Amino acid sequence: MQRTQSGIAARLARANPTTVFLVTLALVLVAFFAPGPVGGLLMLLLAAGVAALLITTWRVQTPPTRAIRLLVLTMLVTVGLVKLL
C-alpha cells in the first residue's frame, strides 16, 4: 500500500527544480552579502528550511545524501551564527 505525500512534500514534488535552485541560490547570495545580522538571520532562515526538508525526506534518502545534507546544514548554521555575532 502506498502512502500519500503530505501537503508540503506534494508541493515540493511539483515544483520546477530549476526555479527552486535559482531562488535558493539568490537567497544564499543575498544572505551571504547582506551586512551582519540581516545576513545571519537570512542564513539561519535558510538553514531552518533545509532542516525541515531534511526531516521530511530523511527516510527516503541514501546515507551519502543524508551526510551531504547534514554537512550543508552545518555550514549554513555556522555561517549564519558567525554573521550574526
C-alpha positions in Angstrom: 0.0 0.0 0.0 1.4 3.4 -1.0 1.3 6.3 1.4 0.2 9.7 0.3 2.5 12.6 0.5 1.9 15.4 2.9 0.9 18.8 1.6 4.3 20.3 1.6 6.0 17.2 0.1 3.4 17.2 -2.7 4.1 20.8 -3.4 7.8 20.3 -3.5 7.4 17.3 -5.8 5.5 19.5 -8.3 8.0 22.4 -8.1 10.2 23.2 -11.0 13.8 22.1 -9.9 15.4 24.9 -11.9 13.2 27.6 -10.3 13.8 26.1 -6.8 17.6 26.1 -7.4 17.7 29.7 -8.7 15.5 31.0 -5.8 17.7 29.2 -3.3 20.9 30.5 -4.9 19.5 34.0 -4.9 18.6 33.7 -1.2 22.1 32.3 -0.3 23.8 35.1 -2.2 21.7 37.8 -0.6 22.2 36.3 2.9 26.0 35.9 2.2 26.5 39.5 1.1 24.0 41.2 3.3 25.6 43.1 6.2 25.9 41.4 9.7 22.7 40.5 11.5 20.5 40.7 8.4 22.6 38.2 6.5 23.0 36.0 9.5 19.2 35.8 10.1 18.6 35.1 6.4 21.2 32.3 6.5 19.6 30.8 9.6 16.2 31.1 8.0 17.6 29.1 5.0 19.1 26.6 7.4 15.7 26.1 9.0 14.2 25.4 5.6 17.0 22.8 4.9 16.4 21.2 8.3 12.7 20.9 7.6 13.4 19.4 4.2 15.9 17.0 5.8 13.4 15.9 8.4 10.7 15.4 5.9 12.8 13.3 3.5 15.1 11.5 5.9 13.6 8.0 5.4 13.8 8.0 1.6 17.4 9.4 1.3 20.5 7.3 0.9 23.2 7.6 3.6 25.6 9.6 1.3 22.7 12.1 0.6 22.0 12.4 4.3 25.6 13.1 5.0 25.8 15.8 2.3 22.6 17.5 3.6 23.9 17.4 7.2 27.1 19.0 6.0 25.2 21.7 4.2 23.0 22.3 7.2 26.1 22.6 9.5 27.8 25.1 7.1 24.6 27.2 6.9 24.2 27.3 10.6 27.9 28.1 11.2 28.0 30.9 8.6 24.7 32.3 9.9 25.9 32.4 13.5 29.3 33.9 12.5 27.5 36.7 10.6 25.0 37.2 13.4 27.7 37.6 16.1 
